[in-house]
Amino acid sequence: MKILLSIKPEFVKEIFNGNKKFEYRKAIFKNKNVKTVVIYATMPIGKIVGEFEIGNIIEKHPKKLWEDTKDFSGVSEEFYYNYFDGRDKAYAIVIKKLKEYKKPICPYKKYENFYAPQSFKYLY
């Protein structure tokens, strides 16, 4: 099973250049059968640009998660702590087997009534 994740273009760039090996989330999908993440780069790109396998999902207190993942976070410490402000739990999806599409997909042309998910959307 796959999910579509909305990711900001600056973070997509960090994923593809190898600086970001963890995708942080405040909440995580419940379905344990999800094995692949399809990457939707949000506007102004607005395209499906690649995918990766989920290595595993790390769940920890934000402070501990930062200590364990900061070297390949692809984000600043300030951004990270602002993102998880007030949270007791933080999640990091471990990025494995990254694949960048040679031709990004315009979902607005390919799929009828496409809308970018706020966080994620299951793809079957």
VEXLUMBA-634466 format. One record per atom (N, C-alpha, C, CB): residue number from 1; atom name; y, x, z. Coordinates in pm, whole numbers, always signed. Each point is the difference from the previous one (the first is absolute). Glycine has a CB too. Example, Ala and Ser with C-alpha at 12.3 -4.5 7.8 and 13.67 -1.06 7.14 Angstrom:
<nodes>
[1,N,[-569,+1319,+780]]
[1,CA,[+119,-89,+0]]
[1,C,[+120,+90,+0]]
[1,CB,[-117,-189,+125]]
[2,N,[+222,+154,-197]]
[2,CA,[+119,+82,+6]]
[2,C,[+109,-77,+73]]
[2,CB,[-63,+118,-215]]
</nodes>
This chain:
<nodes>
[1,N,[-117,+84,+0]]
[1,CA,[+117,-84,+0]]
[1,C,[+125,+89,+0]]
[1,CB,[-126,-184,+121]]
[2,N,[+231,+132,-185]]
[2,CA,[+126,+74,-11]]
[2,C,[+113,-82,+59]]
[2,CB,[-83,+118,-205]]
[3,N,[+189,-44,+245]]
[3,CA,[+124,-67,+37]]
[3,C,[+113,+63,-80]]
[3,CB,[-86,-52,+234]]
[4,N,[+190,-25,-254]]
[4,CA,[+122,+47,-63]]
[4,C,[+101,+24,+111]]
[4,CB,[-47,-125,-218]]
[5,N,[+97,+248,+227]]
[5,CA,[+101,+35,+102]]
[5,C,[+133,+24,-67]]
[5,CB,[-177,+101,+148]]
[6,N,[+282,-159,-93]]
[6,CA,[+136,+28,-45]]
[6,C,[+49,+125,+72]]
[6,CB,[+46,-246,-46]]
[7,N,[-6,+346,-33]]
[7,CA,[+48,+126,+56]]
[7,C,[+129,+39,-70]]
[7,CB,[-237,+74,+56]]
[8,N,[+335,-32,+21]]
[8,CA,[+129,+39,-57]]
[8,C,[-16,+121,-92]]
[8,CB,[+118,-91,+204]]
[9,N,[-41,+95,-314]]
[9,CA,[-13,+109,-98]]
[9,C,[+9,+141,+60]]
[9,CB,[+97,-155,-163]]
[10,N,[-9,+175,+260]]
[10,CA,[+12,+135,+57]]
[10,C,[-128,+43,+72]]
[10,CB,[+246,-36,+25]]
[11,N,[-318,-61,+32]]
[11,CA,[-126,+32,+68]]
[11,C,[-114,+15,-100]]
[11,CB,[+80,-124,+203]]
[12,N,[-76,+46,-311]]
[12,CA,[-99,+15,-107]]
[12,C,[+9,+143,-55]]
[12,CB,[+14,-248,-59]]
[13,N,[+108,+297,+38]]
[13,CA,[+21,+135,-50]]
[13,C,[-62,+102,+96]]
[13,CB,[+212,-74,-114]]
[14,N,[-192,+55,+243]]
[14,CA,[-56,+91,+101]]
[14,C,[-153,-5,+2]]
[14,CB,[+208,-29,+137]]
[15,N,[-264,-89,-163]]
[15,CA,[-147,-13,-8]]
[15,C,[-52,+81,-119]]
[15,CB,[+9,-232,+105]]
[16,N,[+52,+213,-222]]
[16,CA,[-49,+67,-120]]
[16,C,[+26,+150,+0]]
[16,CB,[+37,-212,-122]]
[17,N,[+65,+258,+195]]
[17,CA,[+22,+145,+3]]
[17,C,[-77,+68,+114]]
[17,CB,[+227,-38,-101]]
[18,N,[-304,-39,+177]]
[18,CA,[-89,+56,+102]]
[18,C,[+61,+19,+137]]
[18,CB,[-110,+110,-184]]
[19,N,[+236,-148,+203]]
[19,CA,[+66,+14,+131]]
[19,C,[-33,-113,+96]]
[19,CB,[+182,+120,-115]]
[20,N,[-230,-232,+62]]
[20,CA,[-28,-119,+82]]
[20,C,[-148,-35,-17]]
[20,CB,[+240,-86,-23]]
[21,N,[-317,+113,+129]]
[21,CA,[-144,-28,-4]]
[21,C,[-37,-116,+93]]
[21,CB,[-42,+240,-55]]
[22,N,[+146,-302,+111]]
[22,CA,[-19,-114,+90]]
[22,C,[+100,-108,-38]]
[22,CB,[-83,+149,+188]]
[23,N,[+34,-271,-202]]
[23,CA,[+89,-114,-25]]
[23,C,[+9,-78,+131]]
[23,CB,[-62,-14,-250]]
[24,N,[+182,+12,+308]]
[24,CA,[+21,-64,+130]]
[24,C,[+21,-150,-14]]
[24,CB,[+98,+213,+86]]
[25,N,[-151,-286,+11]]
[25,CA,[+15,-145,+2]]
[25,C,[+14,-49,+143]]
[25,CB,[-133,-20,-212]]
[26,N,[+214,-85,+229]]
[26,CA,[+16,-62,+132]]
[26,C,[-118,-92,+29]]
[26,CB,[+251,+12,-21]]
[27,N,[-305,-71,-84]]
[27,CA,[-115,-89,+12]]
[27,C,[-98,+39,-111]]
[27,CB,[+139,-191,+101]]
[28,N,[-264,+162,-78]]
[28,CA,[-102,+39,-97]]
[28,C,[-81,-123,-39]]
[28,CB,[-12,+234,+97]]
[29,N,[-45,-230,-215]]
[29,CA,[-81,-110,-50]]
[29,C,[-125,-15,+85]]
[29,CB,[+87,+37,-233]]
[30,N,[-137,-158,+244]]
[30,CA,[-114,-29,+87]]
[30,C,[-134,+26,-68]]
[30,CB,[+140,-171,+114]]
[31,N,[-145,+154,-246]]
[31,CA,[-126,+12,-73]]
[31,C,[-46,+146,-3]]
[31,CB,[+61,-200,-139]]
[32,N,[-177,+224,+197]]
[32,CA,[-54,+137,+9]]
[32,C,[-67,+46,-129]]
[32,CB,[-32,-37,+244]]
[33,N,[+19,-52,-342]]
[33,CA,[-63,+35,-128]]
[33,C,[+97,+65,-98]]
[33,CB,[-158,-188,+36]]
[34,N,[+284,+195,+1]]
[34,CA,[+99,+62,-88]]
[34,C,[-26,+151,-5]]
[34,CB,[+172,-182,+54]]
[35,N,[-192,+233,-175]]
[35,CA,[-29,+142,-19]]
[35,C,[+107,+71,-82]]
[35,CB,[-242,-54,+13]]
[36,N,[+319,-24,-92]]
[36,CA,[+97,+58,-93]]
[36,C,[+136,-64,+16]]
[36,CB,[-185,+49,-160]]
[37,N,[+289,+34,+152]]
[37,CA,[+138,-47,+3]]
[37,C,[+58,+22,-139]]
[37,CB,[+26,+52,+249]]
[38,N,[+27,-159,-307]]
[38,CA,[+72,+7,-127]]
[38,C,[+148,+7,+37]]
[38,CB,[-181,-131,-131]]
[39,N,[+252,+228,+72]]
[39,CA,[+138,+28,+38]]
[39,C,[+99,-71,-91]]
[39,CB,[-72,+221,+89]]
[40,N,[+151,-310,-29]]
[40,CA,[+111,-63,-70]]
[40,C,[+128,+70,+47]]
[40,CB,[-123,-227,-20]]
[41,N,[+190,+298,-72]]
[41,CA,[+128,+64,+32]]
[41,C,[+108,-107,-11]]
[41,CB,[-78,+229,-84]]
[42,N,[+146,-254,+195]]
[42,CA,[+99,-106,+4]]
[42,C,[+120,+32,-91]]
[42,CB,[-72,-55,+234]]
[43,N,[+162,-40,-244]]
[43,CA,[+116,+16,-87]]
[43,C,[+83,+120,+44]]
[43,CB,[+4,-248,-43]]
[44,N,[+55,+319,-48]]
[44,CA,[+25,-38,-140]]
[44,C,[-114,+31,-96]]
[44,CB,[+236,+39,+49]]
[45,N,[-348,+19,-2]]
[45,CA,[-111,+29,-91]]
[45,C,[-74,-130,-35]]
[45,CB,[-24,+232,+99]]
[46,N,[-25,-302,+3]]
[46,CA,[-64,-130,-22]]
[46,C,[-128,+6,-81]]
[46,CB,[+223,-97,+12]]
[47,N,[-303,+202,+11]]
[47,CA,[-125,+13,-77]]
[47,C,[-115,+44,+89]]
[47,CB,[+133,+57,-204]]
[48,N,[-254,-87,+157]]
[48,CA,[-121,+47,+65]]
[48,C,[-27,+139,-58]]
[48,CB,[-96,-240,+35]]
[49,N,[+99,+342,+50]]
[49,CA,[+4,+139,-48]]
[49,C,[-125,+83,+29]]
[49,CB,[+241,-15,+31]]
[50,N,[-332,-37,+50]]
[50,CA,[-118,+77,+32]]
[50,C,[-83,-66,+108]]
[50,CB,[+121,+205,-66]]
[51,N,[-215,-129,+119]]
[51,CA,[-85,-52,+107]]
[51,C,[-61,+116,+77]]
[51,CB,[-51,-208,-135]]
[52,N,[-3,+176,+250]]
[52,CA,[-72,+99,+80]]
[52,C,[-106,-69,+83]]
[52,CB,[+201,+148,+7]]
[53,N,[-301,-68,+31]]
[53,CA,[-104,-48,+91]]
[53,C,[+51,+16,+142]]
[53,CB,[-186,+61,-163]]
[54,N,[+143,-151,+249]]
[54,CA,[+34,+8,+142]]
[54,C,[-98,+95,+67]]
[54,CB,[+95,-236,+0]]
[55,N,[-43,+348,+51]]
[55,CA,[-85,+94,+74]]
[55,C,[-47,-66,+128]]
[55,CB,[+121,+197,-97]]
[56,N,[-27,-239,+175]]
[56,CA,[-22,-83,+118]]
[56,C,[+137,-50,+46]]
[56,CB,[-210,+131,+69]]
[57,N,[+210,-211,+34]]
[57,CA,[+125,-53,+54]]
[57,C,[+11,+45,+145]]
[57,CB,[-5,-201,-157]]
[58,N,[+114,+270,+186]]
[58,CA,[+23,+51,+135]]
[58,C,[+91,-97,+73]]
[58,CB,[-30,+241,-77]]
[59,N,[-9,-277,+197]]
[59,CA,[+80,-90,+85]]
[59,C,[+27,+72,+131]]
[59,CB,[-99,-209,-107]]
[60,N,[+229,+232,+134]]
[60,CA,[+38,+71,+123]]
[60,C,[+139,-44,+43]]
[60,CB,[-144,+197,-63]]
[61,N,[+182,-152,+180]]
[61,CA,[+139,-17,+43]]
[61,C,[+86,+80,-98]]
[61,CB,[-65,-33,+248]]
[62,N,[+183,-19,-285]]
[62,CA,[+83,+71,-99]]
[62,C,[+25,+148,+29]]
[62,CB,[+106,-217,-40]]
[63,N,[-84,+251,+167]]
[63,CA,[+28,+139,+35]]
[63,C,[-120,+90,-30]]
[63,CB,[+158,-79,+178]]
[64,N,[-276,+33,-141]]
[64,CA,[-124,+76,-24]]
[64,C,[-31,+7,-149]]
[64,CB,[-87,-72,+226]]
[65,N,[+108,-39,-297]]
[65,CA,[-26,-2,-144]]
[65,C,[+91,+99,-73]]
[65,CB,[-71,-241,+17]]
[66,N,[+198,+246,+23]]
[66,CA,[+93,+95,-62]]
[66,C,[-48,+144,+22]]
[66,CB,[+191,-161,+35]]
[67,N,[-231,+193,+87]]
[67,CA,[-47,+135,+30]]
[67,C,[-119,+38,-87]]
[67,CB,[+82,-27,+235]]
[68,N,[-169,-69,-261]]
[68,CA,[-122,+27,-76]]
[68,C,[+22,+3,-152]]
[68,CB,[-126,-107,+185]]
[69,N,[+233,+44,-233]]
[69,CA,[+16,-16,-146]]
[69,C,[+129,+56,-57]]
[69,CB,[-137,-201,+24]]
[70,N,[+225,+253,+59]]
[70,CA,[+135,+37,-44]]
[70,C,[+4,+104,-112]]
[70,CB,[+73,-52,+228]]
[71,N,[-171,+141,-234]]
[71,CA,[+2,+105,-102]]
[71,C,[-15,-54,-142]]
[71,CB,[-96,+153,+170]]
[72,N,[+35,-269,-184]]
[72,CA,[-16,-63,-132]]
[72,C,[+47,-145,+4]]
[72,CB,[-193,+152,-50]]
[73,N,[+302,-175,+123]]
[73,CA,[+54,-136,+14]]
[73,C,[+81,-44,-122]]
[73,CB,[+6,+35,+245]]
[74,N,[+62,+61,-308]]
[74,CA,[+85,-33,-115]]
[74,C,[+126,-74,+38]]
[74,CB,[-202,-6,-136]]
[75,N,[+229,-5,+267]]
[75,CA,[+120,-67,+50]]
[75,C,[+61,+86,+110]]
[75,CB,[-93,-231,-58]]
[76,N,[+220,+206,+86]]
[76,CA,[+64,+73,+110]]
[76,C,[-44,-59,+134]]
[76,CB,[+199,+54,-148]]
[77,N,[-188,+27,+250]]
[77,CA,[-33,-47,+135]]
[77,C,[+90,-116,+39]]
[77,CB,[-78,+231,+63]]
[78,N,[+205,-223,-100]]
[78,CA,[+95,-108,+32]]
[78,C,[-42,-130,-68]]
[78,CB,[+184,+169,+24]]
[79,N,[-218,-163,-153]]
[79,CA,[-45,-119,-71]]
[79,C,[-124,-59,+67]]
[79,CB,[+95,+92,-214]]
[80,N,[-190,-5,+245]]
[80,CA,[-126,-42,+61]]
[80,C,[+25,-78,+130]]
[80,CB,[-114,+200,-102]]
[81,N,[+193,-141,+190]]
[81,CA,[+23,-66,+130]]
[81,C,[+84,-126,-13]]
[81,CB,[-16,+223,+110]]
[82,N,[+106,-227,-205]]
[82,CA,[+74,-125,-26]]
[82,C,[-94,-109,-51]]
[82,CB,[+208,+133,-52]]
[83,N,[-300,-95,-34]]
[83,CA,[-96,-95,-57]]
[83,C,[-88,-61,+109]]
[83,CB,[+0,+131,-214]]
[84,N,[-47,-49,+307]]
[84,CA,[-90,-49,+105]]
[84,C,[+72,-34,+132]]
[84,CB,[-178,+137,-104]]
[85,N,[+308,-147,+102]]
[85,CA,[+79,-28,+120]]
[85,C,[-50,-126,+71]]
[85,CB,[+198,+111,-108]]
[86,N,[-226,-98,+238]]
[86,CA,[-43,-113,+81]]
[86,C,[-147,-35,-14]]
[86,CB,[+227,-84,-21]]
[87,N,[-301,+161,-52]]
[87,CA,[-142,-28,-22]]
[87,C,[-88,+84,+92]]
[87,CB,[+50,-59,-239]]
[88,N,[-161,-1,+281]]
[88,CA,[-98,+73,+79]]
[88,C,[-114,+54,-85]]
[88,CB,[+58,-144,+193]]
[89,N,[-70,+88,-314]]
[89,CA,[-106,+42,-91]]
[89,C,[+60,+38,-134]]
[89,CB,[-166,-149,+116]]
[90,N,[+110,+251,-175]]
[90,CA,[+39,+42,-134]]
[90,C,[-127,+28,-79]]
[90,CB,[+222,+98,+83]]
[91,N,[-216,-121,-212]]
[91,CA,[-116,+21,-86]]
[91,C,[+34,+100,-110]]
[91,CB,[-82,-233,+49]]
[92,N,[-15,+314,-84]]
[92,CA,[+13,+91,-113]]
[92,C,[-125,-14,-86]]
[92,CB,[+146,+163,+134]]
[93,N,[-124,-198,-261]]
[93,CA,[-110,-5,-96]]
[93,C,[-12,+140,-59]]
[93,CB,[+38,-250,-55]]
[94,N,[-156,+309,+66]]
[94,CA,[-24,+134,-53]]
[94,C,[-24,-10,-150]]
[94,CB,[-97,+79,+223]]
[95,N,[+177,-6,-300]]
[95,CA,[-6,-4,-146]]
[95,C,[-104,+100,-51]]
[95,CB,[+243,-69,-10]]
[96,N,[-343,+17,-63]]
[96,CA,[-106,+83,-59]]
[96,C,[-13,-34,-148]]
[96,CB,[-124,+14,+222]]
[97,N,[+82,+82,-301]]
[97,CA,[-28,-20,-143]]
[97,C,[+114,-74,-70]]
[97,CB,[-245,-2,+52]]
[98,N,[+361,+59,-46]]
[98,CA,[+118,-58,-60]]
[98,C,[-9,+7,-153]]
[98,CB,[+135,+66,+201]]
[99,N,[-97,-177,-265]]
[99,CA,[-2,-6,-146]]
[99,C,[+132,-60,-48]]
[99,CB,[-254,-24,-4]]
[100,N,[+330,+103,-71]]
[100,CA,[+125,-50,-58]]
[100,C,[-31,-52,-140]]
[100,CB,[+141,+164,+135]]
[101,N,[-95,-285,-165]]
[101,CA,[-24,-57,-132]]
[101,C,[+84,+71,-105]]
[101,CB,[-54,-222,+105]]
[102,N,[-6,+252,-219]]
[102,CA,[+74,+61,-110]]
[102,C,[+106,-96,-53]]
[102,CB,[-201,+138,-61]]
[103,N,[+163,-266,+57]]
[103,CA,[+94,-105,-43]]
[103,C,[+15,-100,+114]]
[103,CB,[-64,+29,-246]]
[104,N,[+176,-26,+319]]
[104,CA,[+19,-99,+106]]
[104,C,[-7,-142,-57]]
[104,CB,[+144,+165,+128]]
[105,N,[-189,-256,-46]]
[105,CA,[-18,-140,-40]]
[105,C,[+120,-82,+47]]
[105,CB,[-252,+24,+11]]
[106,N,[+310,-99,-103]]
[106,CA,[+107,-93,+37]]
[106,C,[-66,-132,+40]]
[106,CB,[+170,+111,-158]]
[107,N,[-181,-138,+287]]
[107,CA,[-73,-120,+44]]
[107,C,[+71,-130,-38]]
[107,CB,[-90,+134,+188]]
[108,N,[+220,-127,-212]]
[108,CA,[+75,-120,-34]]
[108,C,[-34,-48,-141]]
[108,CB,[+185,+74,+152]]
[109,N,[-233,+18,-236]]
[109,CA,[-43,-34,-136]]
[109,C,[-149,-31,-3]]
[109,CB,[+181,+145,-94]]
[110,N,[-257,-72,+173]]
[110,CA,[-147,-11,-4]]
[110,C,[-53,-122,+76]]
[110,CB,[-10,+247,-18]]
[111,N,[+72,-281,+130]]
[111,CA,[-51,-108,+85]]
[111,C,[+101,-114,+7]]
[111,CB,[-132,+167,+134]]
[112,N,[+84,-286,-157]]
[112,CA,[+86,-118,+9]]
[112,C,[+43,-22,+145]]
[112,CB,[-116,-103,-200]]
[113,N,[+242,+76,+219]]
[113,CA,[+56,-28,+133]]
[113,C,[-18,+114,+99]]
[113,CB,[-45,-239,-43]]
[114,N,[+50,+362,-4]]
[114,CA,[-14,+114,+92]]
[114,C,[+119,+8,+94]]
[114,CB,[-133,+124,-173]]
[115,N,[+103,-95,+297]]
[115,CA,[+105,+32,+97]]
[115,C,[-47,+121,+81]]
[115,CB,[+78,-244,+14]]
[116,N,[+15,+330,+17]]
[116,CA,[-32,+118,+79]]
[116,C,[-29,-42,+143]]
[116,CB,[+143,+146,-149]]
[117,N,[-254,-102,+205]]
[117,CA,[-29,-37,+138]]
[117,C,[+96,+65,+98]]
[117,CB,[-240,-28,-62]]
[118,N,[+273,-44,+167]]
[118,CA,[+86,+54,+105]]
[118,C,[-63,+124,+61]]
[118,CB,[+90,-231,+48]]
[119,N,[-219,+223,-24]]
[119,CA,[-74,+111,+57]]
[119,C,[-118,+34,-90]]
[119,CB,[+70,-67,+235]]
[120,N,[-166,-26,-243]]
[120,CA,[-118,+22,-85]]
[120,C,[-51,-134,-51]]
[120,CB,[-62,+209,+129]]
[121,N,[-27,-199,-229]]
[121,CA,[-63,-118,-58]]
[121,C,[-142,+39,-38]]
[121,CB,[+223,-94,-87]]
[122,N,[-318,+7,+122]]
[122,CA,[-139,+27,-37]]
[122,C,[-19,-18,-150]]
[122,CB,[-77,-74,+228]]
[123,N,[+2,+167,-289]]
[123,CA,[-40,-9,-138]]
[123,C,[-152,-6,-1]]
[123,CB,[+208,+127,-85]]
[124,N,[-265,-221,+17]]
[124,CA,[-146,-14,+2]]
[124,C,[-64,+50,-126]]
[124,CB,[+25,-192,+148]]
</nodes>
